[in-house]
Amino acid sequence: MLRVLFIILAVVSIALAIVLGQPLLYALALVLLISAGMLLTLNMRRKHRDVPETFMQAPEQPEEDLSALGIMEIKPVKVGANSNDVEDDSYTAALEEEKVDAGHTSSEQPSDKPPHERPIESAVSPRIGKARTKAPRPRIMVSEASSPSHADVLIPCLRSLRASVDAYTVCLLRQEDVPLRYNVEVMVSQNSYARSGGSYTAKEAMLSGHRALVPVVYPRVGPNGFPKSKLGYYHEPINIRQVAMVPVVPKKHDNLFLLVVDTMNDDGLEAASVRVLLEHYARLITTILDTEAEGGLADLDAVKTVKPRREIIADEMVRAREDVHPLSLALVYLNQGEDLSGDGSTDVTKLEDTFSNRLKNVAVDARVERFGELTYGIFYHGAADGLARWAGGIQDAFPEADESLSGGVSVGVVVMKDRHSGADELRSDATAALQKAFQSGECIIVE
């Protein structure tokens, strides 16, 4: 303890010498360090003298009595040109020793066969099978639908189709002609860059001259094949090898739907059995869409269990960190929503439907979830340098003089950092940003 005290005093002396400009304090610090070194040396020498110079000798091991091990006699074993050519006497002795060890004797007569042809059952080693590796199970990165009824019915349907044809992505798109736009109704994909919802514009139709329920297979994607630019349901180009599409034309809908399947394999979608399977799935989806339009799936929405927002945030955080993607959470509140909704809950529902639909159309590269009455959360995986433009675009999409959603919106955004260990921390920062945005009337981004 004394040498530690000397070292501390030396450090203090050096600090004072620097501050006060006294050279003598440097000398004092040197004396203290030398004293600490001398104390350390004396302590090491004292410990060295305490080490005993004599060591205990290990007791000699007594020779083992071979008779105690059941070995009555030892005979040399002669080995011929072949390792199996063992003399009969040595074989018999070894067999007798083995029986003595087992605690019993045998009355069986020795076999007339040569020693190398006699079976030695006790020496048979267990058979080791060939190691087999289990194929990894495909991981679904995106599994989203545009409505609760689609999530309950169509997501399991598309999941089974993906597994049946070993596809990479299976999605159901709704086509709008003026302007040409594709809405992602259902998406099941192994790639995190697949759109989880929203819509995207296109310069030309994915499929022209279509016939309902007739599969169209493109065996090659890229140069001299199906253009990769048409695969707009990915956020960026993906190395897809084949694409198949089936036009779905429900009687109760005015829009055309497309069932799209792609794969990263060089073959698989051209088989006749796959075409038949795609046609059957397209017929099933047509029936589901018509049933939904007639109100046959309405009860599914009523019994739908809402997933806690904490779990939704946690899932997005885990996904972003596993894929090493940026993540931002934006909370958007309709400023005059209470005045617009009136007194009844039905009006609030209609207002929220209009509000959420516009958010999904604006935030085309993000996931939109309801976070409370007239409040929605948007998960954005874009780069930080484009975050301000993206958030400003959401606010600009709701002008104060809007006829249906007047008063504008408040937008508060938080960028996920290492300090956000869980969902509560990220949501708390986003809520604080939203409160400040509501008070100031500006879009607030917290990094």
Buried (B, 14 or more C-beta within 10 A) or exposed (E): EEBEEBBEBBEBBBEBBEEEEEEEBBEBBEEBBEBBEEBEEEEEEEEEEEEEEEEEEEEEEEEEEEEEEBBEEEEEEEEEEEEEEBBEEBBEBBBBBBBBEEEEEEEEEEEEEEBEEEEEEEEEEEEEEEEEEEEEEEEBBBBBBBBBBBBBBBBEBBBEBBEBBEBBBBBBBBBBEEEEBBBBBBBBBBBBBBBBBBBBEBEEBBBEEBEBBEBBBBBEBEEEEBEBEBBBBBBEEBEBBBBBBBBBBBEEBEEBBBBBBBBBBEEBBEEEEBBEBBBEBBBBBBEBBBBBEEEEBEEBEEEEEEEEBEEBBBBBBEBBEEEEBBBBBBBBBBBBBEEBBEEEEEEBEEBBEBBBEBBBBBBBBBBBBBBEBBBBBBBBBBEEEEBEEBBBEBBEBBEEEBEEBBBBBBBBBBBBEEEBEEBEBBBEBBBBBBBBBBEEEEBBBBE
